[in-house]
Amino acid sequence: MKVLVAVKRVVDSGIKVRVKPDGIDLQGVKMTINPFCEIAVEEAVRLKEKKLIAEIVAITIGPKQGAESLRHALALGADKAIHVTTDARIDQAVQPLDIANILAKIVERDNYNLVLMGKQSIDDDFNQTGQMLAGLLDWPQATFASNIQISDGIAQVIREIDGGLQTVKFKLPGVITCDLRLNQPRFASVPNIMKAKSKPLETIPLEKLGKLHNSIQITKTEAPAIRKGGAIVENVDVLLQKLRNEAKLF
Amino acid sequence: MQIIRNRLMVNHIPRFGFKYMSDSTFLNEEHLQIQKAALDFSKEKMLPYSAEWDKKHHFPKDVLRELAAMGFSTIYVKQESGGVGLDRLTASVIFEALSYGDVTTTAYLTIQNMCAYMVDQFGNEEQKKTWIPRFGTFDAFASYCLTEPNSGSDSKNMKTFAKKDGNDYVINGSKCFISGGSVSDVYLLMCKTSEKDVSCIIVEKGTPGLSFGKLEDKMGWNASPTSMVLFDNVRVPQSNLLGKEGNGFKMAMSALDGGRINIASCSLGGASFAFDLSKDYLHDRKQFGQPLASFQGLQFKFADMATNLVTSRLIVRQAAQMIDNNHPDKTLYSAMAKRYATDSCFNVANEALQLHGGYGYLSEYQIERIVRDLRVHQILEGTNEIMKVIISRNLLK
């Protein structure tokens, strides 16, 4: 069984984000693998260790620094990597439907039985790519996975949904997107980091696989309003007046 | 009184990178990848427990074994011998990252690395096969015995003696301030084999005649056991000699430059942690209606801390690179790096303590532990005074 794991390189969750008129300032900012994508890689590696899958291929779309996330995936245990190169801004111009289309082409080219990805990326929080990919391939999907069991070509996934936990079962091939509690990724050890250097990394320019349509345009980016202090009011009438006139609640 | 206790300092662990200062001068992509791996491990598996290990004087053998599994115990041992085969600059980056979480354990890890390196460089095939795999997993803990009660800086004047007797050596003498003493499985002993010759002999724990003093009560480095190692007619086969008789000093010299970078790197991580805590504190703590960060005196103090930290990091990495390139000035720069970084980083931690006011004095705020741990780096691996001897001798000859 072959697994494709899609990873994205995003702004590190710990840094303080600077907002510029045209978006987030990415200059010199610390970037890292999207946490949910890392969880997806870890799950693939665990499935391989359980001998349920034979090969893990990691894929990313982005500029040349995106290869860092691929090398991280290789160091965690992926066997091969594919880098779809583009200089477009990955946090703005590389959008879910375009990504899904490109991934679909790779899936058809290489014949995967399973696609694993993070449920969403922490820069745009779209939470669409996995679902769209499944739609394009006409494959079953299970999103927000917190547990994955695979046996005899059947995937059983426990999903974390608003109402609690839902268990779904489907026949592979399919798409599964991973949620926070699925696993805790391992540390990449130095020997594995070094082994990763000699694992195959294929580079494909994006134009060969698809196009970026920029169908969603970002019209404004602003930082959240600075928290203003509250005020203590003398009585309920003043409270109601403030809620109506200042907070404009009703 | 504005108390900041509910800022759970121990749980306030930024997930990636040094929180505020992480220049990547000298570092290529592989270094950065390895730095990330080391930092992640350090912040998750060491930082939350550092205070407890210090308080309980607990030597975390299990964590050291996990560090070994990450590849951190034989970093610059050749791959053919079973090590990871990386360079001194990578080792410096690793130790700096790990000491962000816990200075003491990382310092012990550097000793293990150094002992493994010595076996790799100077041991015969048999010795390499016996020890390097065991050092690499921390199946065997190693200690390095050089200092004696009467010979510290004056190490050539050591008295511990190994006398040939048939096919054995019989060793008599005592070593002190030995990290890992009484706990380590293997002791790399530097001793005299003739009036002038210093040699290195491997002595295993359990050999009759080998005993240990009580565990020393120290100012810091509490997570690391330190004791005297006593030799009373300890008999070992001559095959335990590492390298050749009389080569002990050359061996020690070749290990020393790297050892100095290692200890300097441990200072960098600890100071980095104190620095990061200080930046947060300067914003959070208010006096006279303003955050401390708005007072110029403290701003200047903080500016000096930052400058000290960055310049220390630069000279340590440069010296590490010079060792890797076998630059003719590597000994000079290693001595400068060790002296400068250990002094500056101690000052960073000490100033951080001052910045924290009364809270800096409380163990709960962790700064005082960094100060106590870093203080000894100005003394061991060659006192900073000896570093000045080396530097001036090198330049004035």
HADDOCK unambig.tbl for C-alpha pairs under 7 A between the chains (distance, minus, plus):
assign (segid A and resid 14 and name CA) (segid B and resid 14 and name CA) 6.23 0.50 0.50
assign (segid A and resid 14 and name CA) (segid B and resid 15 and name CA) 6.45 0.50 0.50
assign (segid A and resid 14 and name CA) (segid B and resid 16 and name CA) 6.73 0.50 0.50
assign (segid A and resid 187 and name CA) (segid B and resid 37 and name CA) 6.15 0.50 0.50
assign (segid A and resid 187 and name CA) (segid B and resid 41 and name CA) 6.78 0.50 0.50
assign (segid A and resid 188 and name CA) (segid B and resid 37 and name CA) 5.76 0.50 0.50
assign (segid A and resid 189 and name CA) (segid B and resid 37 and name CA) 6.84 0.50 0.50
assign (segid A and resid 189 and name CA) (segid B and resid 70 and name CA) 4.16 0.50 0.50
assign (segid A and resid 189 and name CA) (segid B and resid 71 and name CA) 6.10 0.50 0.50
assign (segid A and resid 190 and name CA) (segid B and resid 34 and name CA) 6.36 0.50 0.50
assign (segid A and resid 190 and name CA) (segid B and resid 70 and name CA) 5.82 0.50 0.50
assign (segid A and resid 190 and name CA) (segid B and resid 71 and name CA) 5.27 0.50 0.50
assign (segid A and resid 191 and name CA) (segid B and resid 71 and name CA) 6.10 0.50 0.50
assign (segid A and resid 191 and name CA) (segid B and resid 84 and name CA) 6.47 0.50 0.50
